[in-house]
Amino acid sequence: MKLLEKADSFLIGAKIRVDSFLNHEEGDTNFISILVLLGIALALAGVFLGFKDQVLAWVDTNVGDFFSQNGGRG
């Protein structure tokens, strides 16, 4: 009789652990957040690749203007 009680207790515990594993949703929100951030990063990379020549020309012009100015507040 003791063996049957132990087997029954083991099987009930295993069923509870399996049900808890299948129904517990901790971490799903973090996974979805990572996917959203990855999508945003890929969209920004696509926009940059599409407009890279204009962006680089704008940066080059502005940096060149900044360094060609004379110092001082006048």
Secondary structure, DSSP 8 states (H G I E B T S, - for coil): -HHHHHHHHHHHHHHHHHHHHHH--TTHHHHHHHHHHHHHHHHHHHHHHHSHHHHHHHHHHHHHHHHHS-SS--
